Amino acid sequence: MTNPILWLILTLLDIYFYIILAMVIMSWLVAFNIINLGNPFVRQVAYALRRLTEPLLAPIRSILPDLGGIDISPIILLIGLQFVRYLVVYAYFTLL
């Protein structure tokens, strides 16, 4: 039997993981001119993804050195999310 609180935390972490991936893919599509931010729908999706991810990406970017246009903050955030996910599962099973 699964704990519903554990399920909710892990599901929210998974959803945020996919939101970050969507933001990265969207930024690549815009950078390579595959999609255009002039389209209102694309602009709205990009705005929503930016608003959801910037609160956690901005502090990471402020710590990282300048890598000449390469932004590795999403990678670090994804690794951090996986760490938190495993930490939550570990804490749950050690407290049983």
N, C-alpha and C positions, 0 to 999 in steps of 0.2 A: 504494500500500500504506500502510495507516494504522499508526501506532505504537500498540501496545497500552497503553503507559503513558499516552500522551496521551488515548486513548479512555477509559481508566479515570478519569483526573482530570476530564475533561469530563463524563462520565456522573455522577460523584459530585456535581459542582457543579450539574448539572441536577436531580438528585434532591433536593438540599438546597433549590434554588429552589422546587420544587413543594411541599416540606414547609412552607416559609415561607408560600406562598400558601394551603395548606390551613389553617395556623394562623390566618391573617388571616380567611379565610372562616368558620372555626369560631367565632372571637371575634365576628364580626358576627352569626352565627346565634344565638349565646347572648345577645348584647346585645339583639337584637330579639325574644327569647322564641320563636324558631322551634323551637329544640331546647332541652332541659332538661338541666342538669348532674345532675339527680337520677337520670337513667337511667345504670345502671352502665357500659354500653358507651360512651355519649357521654362520661362522666366519664373513662374509661380512655383514650379517643382524645385528649381534651383534655389529659390529663396527659402522655401520650407526646409530643404536639406541643409542649407547653410545655417539657418536659425537653430536647427536641432543639433548640429555637430560643433558649431563654433564655441559654445561654452566649455567644452572639454578640449578642443584642439588649440585654442588660443593660448592657454597656459603652457602647453607642451611646446608650441612654437616659440614662446618667449624664452624658454630654457635652451632650446637647440641652437647650435651655431648655424650661421648662414652657409648653406651648401650650394649656393649659386643657382637658384631656381628650382632645386629639387626639394620637394616637401615630403619628409618622411614622418611627419607627425601622425597621419592616419595609421601608419604601420605600428608606431609605438602605442597608439591608443587601442588598436586591435589586439596587440599583445597584452596590454594592460587589462582589457576586458576579459580575455581568456584567463588571465591570472586570477582576476576577481571571481570568475565563474568557478574555477577549480578550488579557490579558497572557500567559497560558499559551500560547495559540495563537501569538501574536507571538514569544514567546521560542523556541518550538519551531521555527518557520520561519526565524528569523534565525540559529539555531545550526546549521542544516543545512549 
